[in-house]
Amino acid sequence: MIKAPNTNQIKVRLNDQVVGTLAITENGLAAFEYGAEFLQNGFSISPFYLPLRPGVFIAHREPFNGLFGAFNDSLPDVWGTLLTDRMLKKEGHNSYEINVLQRLALVGTTGNGALTYHPDWILEKNDKNIELAQIAGEVNRILQKEELSELGAIYQMAGSSGGARPKVTMKIDGEGWIIKFPAAPDPQNIGEIEYQYSLAAKKCGIEMTETRLFEGKYFGIKRFDKKENKRIHVHSASGLLYASHRFPSLDYTELIKATLALTKNMNEALKIFRQMVFNVLTFNKDDHAKNFSFIYQNSEWKVSPAYDLVLSQGFNGQHTTTIAGKGTPEKEDLFEVSKLTGLPTRKANKIYDEVFEGTQSLKKTYKLY
């Protein structure tokens, strides 16, 4: 059962610390202030828009409907929002009357990354053990707008799901995993395709957590936002740069420059370049701003392990994150990005050769020519 909390303001926490207070102004914009203790021993949770300093910050209206990017990262995307709205309706709430603070309260302690929101809307815990095939059936019924008895369980398992494809989080061998299921436009073997992409990405030197193909058809990837029962702060490029992921709003040139500014580490910038080359050579065109993230760990920012690497059409058949201004790039455009961002030419050439070689079998299997 969902219970409505006092939503005049909510506390934001990171593991055991209060980060600060989040409220809504009279004109519907988020206002945030760091807590005194976090100002003394914390860090900026969003360096470009929420620097660690005293005072009240007021969010811009766009692109996150009056919310800060760091907190927008906690909200579910298409699939998670669908489940949330179905649960709200089932519990007698009007989803159109739910504001962003209440949406964050619904996330509570279940979101990705380290940020949690208090007080939260409490849903009675459901400990049902549901098999993957049953989950897939429930997912299909949800997409068909049918009523189902396991909505509460699926809602809890989805957590704060990003992306459009249906997914749930599960504990496997004591560790958190994300398991994906086909959406209506997907080929039925989309799980196998994404698994093969993950193997090819690792072969190309792209850092990813462990991946598996469950029951021969459901793609799974181990979560990287939790380690030894500690949450790790994750910030998407979308939230960091205030770049919408719903339409083209970012270029790899900007993304690499931002990576250098954030991490102050050329090797981290080269990770983005490597992933760009992989995305272009394997036609992963759904490379929007939420499909790149950064993690804060051991007092430094780094590029997160890669995720959501799969054959996709992108925005009108073009890359959602453009390459030197182009949605359908040629090889020279990749190196134009390296030139514009000051990446070492020799390393950029070496990365291209490694990724080109590492993707040959994948391109042959799926006829990516």
N, C-alpha and C positions, 0 to 999 in steps of 0.2 A: 504493500500500500504506500502511496506517495502522500507525504504531508507537507503543506506549504510553510516555509520558514518566514521569519521576518526578513524582508528583502530590501529594507532601506539601505543596508550596507552588509557586506560580507567580509570575512577575514580570509586572506590568502596565506597559505602556509607552504613551506618547503621542508619536507621531512619533519623535524621536530621544532622548526622555527617559524614564528609569525613573520611573514615577509612584509605585510602591510594591510591596508584597508582599501576596499573598492566600493564605490558608491555611484549613484546615477544623479546627474544634475537635473534641474528643472527642464532643460531643453533636450534631455535624453542622451547626453554624452557621459561616458564613464569618467569618473574622477578617482585617482589613485594616489596614495601617500605611503611611503615606506615607513615601517615601524622604527622606533628609536633604537632598539637593540639590533635590528638588522642593518641599520645605517652604520653601526659600530663594527660589526663582524661579518656582514653579508657581502653581496656582490650585485652588480647591475644585472637584473634578469633579462633586460632588453637594452643593450648598450646604446643603440642609436636613438631610442625614443624614451627610455626610462632610465637615465643615468642615475647612479646611486648618490642622491643628494636630498636634503630636506625640502619640504614643500609639497604642494598639491599639483599633480599633473592632470591636464584635461585632454582627453583623446580627440582625434579628428573624427568627423562624421564618416568619411570614406577611408579605406574600402571595407571596414569591418563593422558597419552599422553603429558607429559611435563607441566601439570597444577598442582597447589597446591590442596590438598584434600578439603580445605575449600571452594574453588571456584568450584571445580568439583561437590560438593554437589548441586550447583545451576543449573547445567545443567540437561536437561531432560534425561530420560532413554529411553527404547525401544519405548514406545508408543509416548511420547513427541517428540522424535527425528524423528519418522516416520512423524508426523504432520508437524514438522518444515521443513523437507526436501521436503514434498509435497508443502508447502507454498513457499519455495524458488524457486522450479521449476515453480510454477504458476506465480511468479513475475519475472521470467527470470534470476534467479541466478543459478549457478552451485554449488550444495551443497558440492561437493568434493573440491572446492576451498575456502571454508569457514574455517577460522582458529578458534582457541579456543577463542580468544578475540571477534571475530565476533559472535561466538555462545553465549558468555556471553552478548554481546550487544543485541542479539535477546531476551534474557531473560529480560534484562532491569529491570523494576520494578515489573515484574509479577511472580518472582520466589518464592519458598518456603523459609521460614525463614526470616531473617532481612536484608541480604545483597542485595543491588541493584547495577546496573551497568550503568554508564553514560559516554558519550551519548549513547542512545539506538537506535535500529532500530525501527522506528515508524510504527506501523500498525494502520490504521484508525480504530477508535473504532466502534465496532459493538454491538448495544444494542438490538439485536433481542431476543425476549423471546421464547425459544424453549422448547417444552415439552420433558419429559424424553423418551417417546416412540419414538419420532422423532429423538432424539439424538442417541438412540440405533440403529435406522435404518441407520443413517448417519455413525455411527461407523462401522457397518457391511459393508457398501459400501466402506469405507476407507480401511478396512482389505482385501476386495476383489479387491482393486486397481481400483475401479471405479471412474469416475469423479463425482463431486457433487457440488452443488451451495452453500452449507453452510460450505465449508471448512474453510473460514476465521472465522466464528463464533465458530466452534468447536475448531479451533486452539487457539483462545483467551480463551475459557472456559477451555481448558486443562492446560493452564499456563505452568509451568515447571514440567510436570508430571514425577514422578518417577515410577519405576516398569514396568512390561510388559503388565499388563492388562489395557485396555482402561479406561480412567477416565476423569471427568471434575470437575471443581470447580464451585460452585454456592452459591449465597446468599439465605439463607432460614431463614425466621424470623429475618432478619438483621444480621445473622452470617454466616461465611464461612463454607461450607461443601465440602467434596470430595465424588463424586458419581461414583461408578464403574459399568462397563458393562462387559459381558462375552467376552473373547477372544476365538479364534477358538478351542483350546484344552480343554476349560473349559466345565464342565457339565452345562446345562442350568439353574440349580438351584444353581449356585455358589454364587449368592448374598445371598440366604437364608442360605447356609452353613456358609458363613463368618459372617453373622449376629448371628447365633446360637453360633459360636465360640466366638464372642465378648461377648455375654451374659455369656457364661461359663467362659471366662477369668476374667470377673468382679467378678463372683461368687468365683473364686479362689484367689481373692485379687490382681489381676493385674490391675494397673491403666490404664484406657482408657478414652478418651473423649466420649461424647454421640454418640451412634450409632442408626441407624434406617434402616428399610427395606421399601424402597419406592415402592409403587404400588405392593407390595407383591413379588418383584423380584430384585430390584436394591439396593445394599448395599451402605449405606452412613455413613460417619464418620465425626464428627465435627473437624475442623482444630484446632490445638493447637499452631500454630506459630503466631497467632495474638490475641491480647487482648486489648480491649478498644482503638482500632485504632492504637495501637503500635505493631510493628513487634518484634518478639522474635527470637533471634539468635539460630539456630538449626545446629548441626554438627553431621553427621552420624558417626558411628564407622568406616565405610569404609574410609571416608575422614580424620578422626582423626588419624587413625592408618596406613594409606596408605595400606589398605587391599582391594584388588579387590573384587567386589561383583559378578563377572561373573564366578568365579570358587572358590572351597574351598581354603580359604586363612587365616582362623582364627579358633581358638579354644576357647570354652567358658572359659577355664582357663585364656587365654590371655585377653579376653574381660573383665572378672571380675577384673583381676589385673589392667587393664587400667582404669576401672571405679573407683577403689579405689585410684589410682594415681591422677585421674582428680578431683574427687569429695571430696576425703578425708573423705568419709562418708560410714561406713559399711552398713547402711540401703539402700543406693543406690546400692551397690554391691549385696545385697540380692534381690533387684528387678530383676536384671539380672538372678540370680540363679532361682528365681521363674518362670521367663519366660522360661528359659531353661527347667525346669521340665515340664511346660505346653506344650512346643513344642514337647518334646519327648513323653509324654503320649498321645498327640492328633495327632501325625504324621504330624506336621507342619514342613516339612523338608526343605522348601525354606527359611531357617533362615540365609540368607546371611548377610554380613557385613553392607549393607545399610538398613537392616530391624531393626537396633538398632540405636537409636539416643540419643543425649544429648542436653539439652537446657541451655542457660546462662540467668539467671533471678535473679534480686535482688543481683547482685554481687557474684553469686555462680553458679557452674555447678551442674546439676541434670540429672538423667535419664529421658528422655522424656516419655510421655504416650505411651503405646504400640500401634502397628498398624500392618497391614498385617498378622494377625493370622488366618490361614485357612488351611484346609487339602491340602497337596501338596506333590509332589514326590521328590523335591529337586534335588540334583546332583547325577544322576545314582541311584536313589532310596535311597540315603543316606542323612543324615543331612549335609547341606552346611557348617555350623559352627560345627566343630567336638566337641565331648564330651570326654575329656581326651584322645584325639587322635583317637577316634572311630567315624565312621559315622553311625554305627548301634549299639548304646550303650545298655548296660544292666543297671539295677537299681544301681548296685554298682559303675558304672562309674559316675553317677550323684554325688554320695558322694565322689568319688575320686576328682572331680572338687572342691567340697567344702573344702576338705582336702588340696589340692594343693594351694588354694587361701586363706587359713586361716579363712574361714567363721566359725562362732560358730556352733558346731555340733548340739546342741540342737535346734537352730533356723532352721538349714538346715533340720533336721528331721521333725520339725513342718510344714515347708513349703511344704515338699514332701507330708505329710499326708493331708494337706489342699487342695493341687492341685489334688491329687489322688481322694479325695472325691468329689471335685467340678467338675471333668470331667466325672464322671460315667454315667450320663444321656447322655452326648454328645457321649461318646464312644459306648453306647448302640444304640443310634439313627443311627449312621453312621458305626456301626459294626467295631470299631477300636480295634481289639484284636490282 
